[in-house]
Amino acid sequence: MLALRVTINDKKSIVAGADDLSVLSAMVTLTGKLGRNTVDPGRGKPDMFLGVVGLTARAGRREDEHLRWTPHVKLKVGDRVLVELVEVTKSDRIVERRSAGRKSSDEHKYYRQLKKQYLELKKKHEPES
């Protein structure tokens, strides 16, 4: 299977993958006041973290899941994150699973729900001028 090997500062290594994935991501995320001209959100120092996540695409009526191989790993300035695309037969343990919530046969129903929610929020937050 295709997988990601993620290494932090040449030490901590995680191999993420599964035989039923359709999405696999390693994300470095920075939030907060990142530049001199950024409006300060009032949280102090920026948050910096790594996440390694995936989404299954299972056959039949088996429920799909969002998978996580790491909790949010805190990073700091100077940390080095290496992401390698590898082919493996085994990956590291998944630390979190949660339902993806719907199957593709429910897409139209899901679309209608989101459209209804959008229109309600639009009325509330974007009154007509």
VEXPADO-110243 format. One record per residue (C-alpha): residue number from 1; x, y, z. Coordinates in steps of 0.05 Angstrom, whole numbers, plus 32768, in hexadecimal, padded with zeros to 4 digits. Each point is the difference from the previous one (the first is absolute). Layout:
# residues N
+-----+------+------+------+
| pos |    X |    Y |    Z |
+-----+------+------+------+
| NUM |    X |    Y |    Z |
...
+-----+------+------+------+
This chain:
# residues 129
+-----+------+------+------+
| pos |    X |    Y |    Z |
+-----+------+------+------+
|   1 | 8000 | 8000 | 8000 |
|   2 | 8015 | 8048 | 7FF7 |
|   3 | 8010 | 8024 | 8041 |
|   4 | 8021 | 803D | 801D |
|   5 | 803D | 7FFC | 802D |
|   6 | 8003 | 8041 | 8029 |
|   7 | 803F | 8010 | 8027 |
|   8 | 8009 | 803A | 8030 |
|   9 | 8047 | 801A | 800D |
|  10 | 801F | 7FBE | 7FE8 |
|  11 | 7FE3 | 7FDD | 803E |
|  12 | 7FB6 | 7FF2 | 8004 |
|  13 | 7FE6 | 7FD8 | 7FC4 |
|  14 | 7FB8 | 7FED | 7FF0 |
|  15 | 7FEA | 7FD3 | 7FC7 |
|  16 | 7FB8 | 800F | 7FED |
|  17 | 7FD8 | 7FD6 | 7FD0 |
|  18 | 7FC7 | 7FCD | 7FF9 |
|  19 | 7FE7 | 7FD2 | 7FCA |
|  20 | 7FBC | 8024 | 7FFB |
|  21 | 8016 | 8049 | 7FFB |
|  22 | 7FEC | 8032 | 7FCB |
|  23 | 8021 | 803D | 8022 |
|  24 | 8040 | 8003 | 8028 |
|  25 | 801E | 8042 | 8018 |
|  26 | 8039 | 801B | 802A |
|  27 | 7FF2 | 8048 | 8011 |
|  28 | 802B | 8034 | 8022 |
|  29 | 7FD2 | 8037 | 8019 |
|  30 | 8011 | 8044 | 801C |
|  31 | 7FC8 | 802B | 801D |
|  32 | 7FFF | 8044 | 8023 |
|  33 | 802B | 803E | 7FF7 |
|  34 | 8031 | 7FE7 | 7FCC |
|  35 | 8018 | 8042 | 7FE3 |
|  36 | 800E | 8047 | 8014 |
|  37 | 7FC0 | 801A | 7FDF |
|  38 | 7FD2 | 7FC9 | 8019 |
|  39 | 7FC7 | 8016 | 802E |
|  40 | 8010 | 7FE0 | 8044 |
|  41 | 7FC9 | 7FCD | 8010 |
|  42 | 8011 | 8008 | 804A |
|  43 | 801A | 7FBA | 800B |
|  44 | 8049 | 8012 | 800C |
|  45 | 8033 | 7FD7 | 7FD9 |
|  46 | 7FEB | 7FDD | 7FC0 |
|  47 | 7FEB | 7FB8 | 8002 |
|  48 | 802C | 7FD2 | 7FD6 |
|  49 | 7FF0 | 7FB6 | 7FF9 |
|  50 | 8002 | 7FC3 | 7FD4 |
|  51 | 7FC6 | 7FD2 | 7FF0 |
|  52 | 8001 | 7FBF | 7FD9 |
|  53 | 7FBA | 7FEB | 7FEB |
|  54 | 7FDA | 7FD7 | 7FCD |
|  55 | 7FBB | 7FEF | 7FE6 |
|  56 | 7FE9 | 7FBB | 7FED |
|  57 | 7FD8 | 7FEC | 7FC1 |
|  58 | 7FE3 | 7FBC | 8012 |
|  59 | 7FD8 | 7FD2 | 7FD3 |
|  60 | 7FB7 | 7FF1 | 800A |
|  61 | 7FDB | 801D | 803B |
|  62 | 803C | 8000 | 8030 |
|  63 | 8004 | 8043 | 8022 |
|  64 | 803A | 802D | 7FEC |
|  65 | 802C | 801F | 8035 |
|  66 | 802E | 803B | 800B |
|  67 | 8041 | 7FE4 | 801C |
|  68 | 8038 | 8022 | 8027 |
|  69 | 8046 | 7FE4 | 800C |
|  70 | 8017 | 8037 | 802E |
|  71 | 7FE0 | 802F | 8032 |
|  72 | 8010 | 8048 | 7FED |
|  73 | 804C | 7FFE | 8008 |
|  74 | 8018 | 8045 | 8018 |
|  75 | 8037 | 801E | 7FD7 |
|  76 | 8030 | 803A | 800C |
|  77 | 8029 | 802E | 7FD3 |
|  78 | 803B | 7FD9 | 7FE5 |
|  79 | 7FDE | 7FBC | 8000 |
|  80 | 800A | 7FD7 | 7FC1 |
|  81 | 7FC8 | 7FD5 | 7FE6 |
|  82 | 8011 | 7FCE | 7FC9 |
|  83 | 7FC7 | 7FDE | 7FDA |
|  84 | 8012 | 7FC4 | 7FD5 |
|  85 | 7FD2 | 7FDA | 7FD1 |
|  86 | 800D | 7FB6 | 800D |
|  87 | 7FE3 | 7FBC | 7FEF |
|  88 | 7FF7 | 7FD3 | 803C |
|  89 | 7FDA | 7FC2 | 8017 |
|  90 | 7FF4 | 801A | 8047 |
|  91 | 7FF5 | 8045 | 801F |
|  92 | 8002 | 801C | 8046 |
|  93 | 7FC4 | 7FFC | 802E |
|  94 | 7FC5 | 802F | 7FF3 |
|  95 | 7FF5 | 802B | 803E |
|  96 | 7FBB | 801A | 7FEF |
|  97 | 7FC5 | 7FEA | 7FD5 |
|  98 | 7FBF | 8025 | 7FF5 |
|  99 | 7FC6 | 7FF5 | 7FD2 |
| 100 | 8002 | 8024 | 7FBD |
| 101 | 7FB5 | 8007 | 8009 |
| 102 | 7FE4 | 7FEE | 7FBD |
| 103 | 8007 | 7FD4 | 7FC2 |
| 104 | 7FFE | 8019 | 7FB9 |
| 105 | 7FB8 | 7FE8 | 7FF6 |
| 106 | 7FEC | 8036 | 8031 |
| 107 | 8024 | 8038 | 7FDB |
| 108 | 7FC1 | 8023 | 7FE5 |
| 109 | 7FDF | 7FFF | 8044 |
| 110 | 8040 | 801B | 801F |
| 111 | 8003 | 8037 | 7FCA |
| 112 | 7FB9 | 8015 | 8010 |
| 113 | 8010 | 8003 | 804B |
| 114 | 803D | 802C | 7FF4 |
| 115 | 7FDA | 802D | 7FCF |
| 116 | 7FC8 | 800A | 8033 |
| 117 | 8033 | 800F | 8037 |
| 118 | 8025 | 8030 | 7FD3 |
| 119 | 7FC1 | 8027 | 7FED |
| 120 | 7FEC | 8006 | 8049 |
| 121 | 8045 | 8019 | 8015 |
| 122 | 8002 | 802F | 7FC4 |
| 123 | 7FBE | 8021 | 8017 |
| 124 | 801B | 8007 | 8046 |
| 125 | 8046 | 801A | 7FEF |
| 126 | 7FF6 | 8023 | 7FBD |
| 127 | 7FC0 | 8028 | 8005 |
| 128 | 7FE7 | 801D | 7FBF |
| 129 | 8013 | 8049 | 7FF5 |
+-----+------+------+------+
